[in-house]
Amino acid sequence: MGLLFFPRATKNLRRIWAFQSILLLNIIMILSIDLSIQQINSRYIYQYIWSWIINNDFLLEFGYLIDPLTSIMLILITTVGIMVLIYSDNYMSHDRGYLRFFAYMSFFSTSMLGLVTSSNLIQIYIF
């Protein structure tokens, strides 16, 4: 909201926004690596599903599915996202759309992680 209504005030928050985005993506990468190590050691598929819509003939479930391929893709997405954010921090330092770019990159990374961990097609379309 601050990007839309207070562009001059948020201009001072550039480095804080970049640091926060990179830090959170690093935390997610560490969790992805831990999840991948768990997948290698135990070879279990983690799946959590809860019913979203229950009808007589229609059942829509919402959850996540983590298998070995998903854990590898989680590491790939977070690593590439971190590299893009670090590179673009200096590259876009004098650009007017700096904060908007970092917001879009954060939303894109979140969307890609949600897409990879989706357990069904309806959930893929949501992300």
Contact map, one row per residue, 1 for C-alpha under 8 A:
1111100000000000000000000000000000000000000000000000000000000000000000000000000000000000000000000000000000000000000000000000000
1111111011000000000000000000000000000000000000000000000000000000000000000000000000000000000000000000000000000000000000000000000
1111111001000000000000000000000000000000000000000000000000000000000000000000000000000000000000000011000000000000000000000000000
1111111000000000000000000000000000000000000000000000000000000000000000000000000000000000000000000000000000000000000000000000000
1111111000000000000000000000000000000000000000000000000000000000000000000000000000000000000000000000000000000000000000000000000
0111111111000000000000000000000000000000000000000000000000000000000000000000000000000000000000000000000000000000000000000000000
0111111111100000000000000000000000000000000000000000000000000000000000000000000000000000000000000000000000000000000000000000000
0000011111110000000000000000000000000000000000000000000000000000000000000000000000000000000000000000000000000000000000000000000
0100011111111000000000000000000000000000000000000000000000000000000000000000000000000000000000000000000000000000000000000000000
0110011111111100000000000000000000000000000000000000000000000000000000000000000000000000000000000000000000000000000000000000000
0000001111111100000000000000000000000000000000000000000000000000000000000000000000000000000000000010000000000000000000000000000
0000000111111110000000000000000000000000000000000000000000000000000000000000000000000000000000000000000000000000000000000000000
0000000011111111100000000000000000000000000000000000000000000000000000000000000000000000000000000000000000000000000000000000000
0000000001111111110000000000000000000000000000000000000000000000000000000000000000000000000000000110000000000000000000000000000
0000000000011111111000000000000000000000000000000000000000000000000000000000000000000000000000000000000000000000000000000000000
0000000000001111111100000000000000000000000000000000000000000000000000000000000000000000000000000000000000000000000000000000000
0000000000001111111110000000000000000000000000000000000000000000000000000000000000000000000000000010010000000000000000000000000
0000000000000111111111000000000000000000000000000000000000000000000000000000000000001000100000000000010000000000000000000000000
0000000000000011111111100000000000000000000000000000000000000000000000000000000000000000000000000000000000000000000000000000000
0000000000000001111111110000000000000000000000000000000000000000000000000000000000000000000000000000000000000000000000000000000
0000000000000000111111111000000000000000000000000000000000000000000000000000000000001000000000000000010001000000000000000000000
0000000000000000011111111100000000000000000000000000000000000000000000000000000001001100000000000000000000000000000000000000000
0000000000000000001111111110000000000000000000000000000000000000000000000000000000000000000000000000000000000000000000000000000
0000000000000000000111111111000000000000000000000000000000000000000000000000000000000000000000000000000000000000000000000000000
0000000000000000000011111111100000000000000000000000000000000000000000000000010011000000000000000000000000000000000000000000000
0000000000000000000001111111110000000000000000000000000000000000000000000000010001000000000000000000000000000000000000000000000
0000000000000000000000111111111000000000000000000000000000000000000000000000000000000000000000000000000000000000000000000000000
0000000000000000000000011111111100000000000000000000000000000000000000000000010000000000000000000000000000000000000000000000000
0000000000000000000000001111111110000000000000000000000000000000000000000110011000000000000000000000000000000000000000000000000
0000000000000000000000000111111111000000000000000000000000000000000000000000000000000000000000000000000000000000000000000000000
0000000000000000000000000011111111100000000000000000000000000000000000000000000000000000000000000000000000000000000000000000000
0000000000000000000000000001111111110000000000000000000000000000000000100110000000000000000000000000000000000000000000000000000
0000000000000000000000000000111111111000000000000000000000000000000000100010000000000000000000000000000000000000000000000000000
0000000000000000000000000000011111111100000000000000000000000000000000000000000000000000000000000000000000000000000000000000000
0000000000000000000000000000001111111110000000000000000000000000000000100000000000000000000000000000000000000000000000000000000
0000000000000000000000000000000111111111000000000000000000000000000100110000000000000000000000000000000000000000000000000000000
0000000000000000000000000000000011111111100000000000000000000000000000000000000000000000000000000000000000000000000000000000000
0000000000000000000000000000000001111111111000000000000000000000000000000000000000000000000000000000000000000000000000000000000
0000000000000000000000000000000000111111111110000000000000000000001100100000000000000000000000000000000000000000000000000000000
0000000000000000000000000000000000011111111000000000000000000000000100000000000000000000000000000000000000000000000000000000000
0000000000000000000000000000000000001111111000000000000000000000000000000000000000000000000000000000000000000000000000000000000
0000000000000000000000000000000000000111111100000000000000000000000000000000000000000000000000000000000000000000000000000000000
0000000000000000000000000000000000000111111110000000000000000000000100000000000000000000000000000000000000000000000000000000000
0000000000000000000000000000000000000010011111000000000000000000001000000000000000000000000000000000000000000000000000000000000
0000000000000000000000000000000000000010001111100000000000000000111100000000000000000000000000000000000000000000000000000000000
0000000000000000000000000000000000000000000111110000000000000000111000000000000000000000000000000000000000000000000000000000000
0000000000000000000000000000000000000000000011111000000000000011110000000000000000000000000000000000000000000000000000100000000
0000000000000000000000000000000000000000000001111100000000000011100000000000000000000000000000000000000000000000000000000000000
0000000000000000000000000000000000000000000000111110000000001111000000000000000000000000000000000000000000000000000000000000000
0000000000000000000000000000000000000000000000011111000000001110000000000000000000000000000000000000000000000000000000000000000
0000000000000000000000000000000000000000000000001111110000111100000000000000000000000000000000000000000000000000000000000000000
0000000000000000000000000000000000000000000000000111110000111100000000000000000000000000000000000000000000000000000000000000000
0000000000000000000000000000000000000000000000000011111001111000000000000000000000000000000000000000000000000000000000000000000
0000000000000000000000000000000000000000000000000011111101110000000000000000000000000000000000000000000000000000000000000000000
0000000000000000000000000000000000000000000000000000111111100000000000000000000000000000000000000000000000000000000000000000000
0000000000000000000000000000000000000000000000000000011111100000000000000000000000000000000000000000000000000000000000000000000
0000000000000000000000000000000000000000000000000000001111100000000000000000000000000000000000000000000000000000000000000000000
0000000000000000000000000000000000000000000000000000111111110000000000000000000000000000000000000000000000000000000000000000000
0000000000000000000000000000000000000000000000000011111111111000000000000000000000000000000000000000000000000000000000000000000
0000000000000000000000000000000000000000000000000011110001111100000000000000000000000000000000000000000000000000000000000000000
0000000000000000000000000000000000000000000000001111100000111110000000000000000000000000000000000000000000000000000000000000000
0000000000000000000000000000000000000000000000001111000000011111000000000000000000000000000000000000000000000000000000110010000
0000000000000000000000000000000000000000000000111100000000001111100000000000000000000000000000000000000000000000000001100000000
0000000000000000000000000000000000000000000000111000000000000111110000000000000000000000000000000000000000000000000011100000000
0000000000000000000000000000000000000000000011110000000000000011111001000000000000000000000000000000000000000000000011100000000
0000000000000000000000000000000000000000000011100000000000000001111111100000000000000000000000000000000000000000000010000000000
0000000000000000000000000000000000000010000111000000000000000000111111100000000000000000000000000000000000000000000000000000000
0000000000000000000000000000000000010011001010000000000000000000011111110000000000000000000000000000000000000000000000000000000
0000000000000000000000000000000000000000000000000000000000000000011111111000000000000000000000000000000000000000000000000000000
0000000000000000000000000000000000000000000000000000000000000000111111111100000000000000000000000000000000000000000110000000000
0000000000000000000000000000000110110010000000000000000000000000011111111110000000000000000000000000000000000000000000000000000
0000000000000000000000000000000000010000000000000000000000000000000111111111000000000000000000000000000000000000000000000000000
0000000000000000000000000000000000000000000000000000000000000000000011111111100000000000000000000000000000000000000100000000000
0000000000000000000000000000100100000000000000000000000000000000000001111111110000000000000000000000000000000000100100000000000
0000000000000000000000000000100110000000000000000000000000000000000000111111111000000000000000000000000000000000000000000000000
0000000000000000000000000000000000000000000000000000000000000000000000011111111100000000000000000000000000000000000000000000000
0000000000000000000000000000000000000000000000000000000000000000000000001111111110000000000000000000000000001001100000000000000
0000000000000000000000001101100000000000000000000000000000000000000000000111111111000000000000000000000000001000000000000000000
0000000000000000000000000000100000000000000000000000000000000000000000000011111111100000000000000000000000000000000000000000000
0000000000000000000000000000000000000000000000000000000000000000000000000001111111110000000000000000000000000000000000000000000
0000000000000000000000001000000000000000000000000000000000000000000000000000111111111000000000000000000010001000000000000000000
0000000000000000000001001100000000000000000000000000000000000000000000000000011111111100000000000000000000000000000000000000000
0000000000000000000000000000000000000000000000000000000000000000000000000000001111111110000000000000000000000000000000000000000
0000000000000000000000000000000000000000000000000000000000000000000000000000000111111111000000000000000000000000000000000000000
0000000000000000010011000000000000000000000000000000000000000000000000000000000011111111100000000000010010000000000000000000000
0000000000000000000001000000000000000000000000000000000000000000000000000000000001111111110000000000000000000000000000000000000
0000000000000000000000000000000000000000000000000000000000000000000000000000000000111111111000000000000000000000000000000000000
0000000000000000000000000000000000000000000000000000000000000000000000000000000000011111111110000000000000000000000000000000000
0000000000000000010000000000000000000000000000000000000000000000000000000000000000001111111110000000000000000000000000000000000
0000000000000000000000000000000000000000000000000000000000000000000000000000000000000111111110000000000000000000000000000000000
0000000000000000000000000000000000000000000000000000000000000000000000000000000000000011111111000000000000000000000000000000000
0000000000000000000000000000000000000000000000000000000000000000000000000000000000000001111111100100000000000000000000000000000
0000000000000000000000000000000000000000000000000000000000000000000000000000000000000001111111100100000000000000000000000000000
0000000000000000000000000000000000000000000000000000000000000000000000000000000000000000001111110100000000000000000000000000000
0000000000000000000000000000000000000000000000000000000000000000000000000000000000000000000111111100000000000000000000000000000
0000000000000000000000000000000000000000000000000000000000000000000000000000000000000000000001111110000000000000000000000000000
0000000000000000000000000000000000000000000000000000000000000000000000000000000000000000000000111111100000000000000000000000000
0000000000000100000000000000000000000000000000000000000000000000000000000000000000000000000111111111110000000000000000000000000
0010000000100100100000000000000000000000000000000000000000000000000000000000000000000000000000011111111000000000000000000000000
0010000000000000000000000000000000000000000000000000000000000000000000000000000000000000000000001111111100000000000000000000000
0000000000000000000000000000000000000000000000000000000000000000000000000000000000000000000000001111111110000000000000000000000
0000000000000000110010000000000000000000000000000000000000000000000000000000000000001000000000000111111111000000000000000000000
0000000000000000000000000000000000000000000000000000000000000000000000000000000000000000000000000011111111100000000000000000000
0000000000000000000000000000000000000000000000000000000000000000000000000000000000000000000000000001111111110000000000000000000
0000000000000000000000000000000000000000000000000000000000000000000000000000000010001000000000000000111111111000000000000000000
0000000000000000000010000000000000000000000000000000000000000000000000000000000000000000000000000000011111111100000000000000000
0000000000000000000000000000000000000000000000000000000000000000000000000000000000000000000000000000001111111110000000000000000
0000000000000000000000000000000000000000000000000000000000000000000000000000000000000000000000000000000111111111000000000000000
0000000000000000000000000000000000000000000000000000000000000000000000000000110010000000000000000000000011111111100000000000000
0000000000000000000000000000000000000000000000000000000000000000000000000000000000000000000000000000000001111111110000000000000
0000000000000000000000000000000000000000000000000000000000000000000000000000000000000000000000000000000000111111111000000000001
0000000000000000000000000000000000000000000000000000000000000000000000000000100000000000000000000000000000011111111100000000001
0000000000000000000000000000000000000000000000000000000000000000000000000100100000000000000000000000000000001111111110000000000
0000000000000000000000000000000000000000000000000000000000000000000000000000000000000000000000000000000000000111111111000001001
0000000000000000000000000000000000000000000000000000000000000000000000000000000000000000000000000000000000000011111111000011001
0000000000000000000000000000000000000000000000000000000000000000000001001100000000000000000000000000000000000001111111000000000
0000000000000000000000000000000000000000000000000000000000000001110001000000000000000000000000000000000000000000111111100000000
0000000000000000000000000000000000000000000000000000000000000011100000000000000000000000000000000000000000000000011111111011000
0000000000000000000000000000000000000000000000100000000000000111100000000000000000000000000000000000000000000000000011111011000
0000000000000000000000000000000000000000000000000000000000000100000000000000000000000000000000000000000000000000000001111111000
0000000000000000000000000000000000000000000000000000000000000000000000000000000000000000000000000000000000000000000001111111100
0000000000000000000000000000000000000000000000000000000000000000000000000000000000000000000000000000000000000000000000011111110
0000000000000000000000000000000000000000000000000000000000000100000000000000000000000000000000000000000000000000001001111111111
0000000000000000000000000000000000000000000000000000000000000000000000000000000000000000000000000000000000000000011001111111111
0000000000000000000000000000000000000000000000000000000000000000000000000000000000000000000000000000000000000000000000001111111
0000000000000000000000000000000000000000000000000000000000000000000000000000000000000000000000000000000000000000000000000111111
0000000000000000000000000000000000000000000000000000000000000000000000000000000000000000000000000000000000000011011000000011111
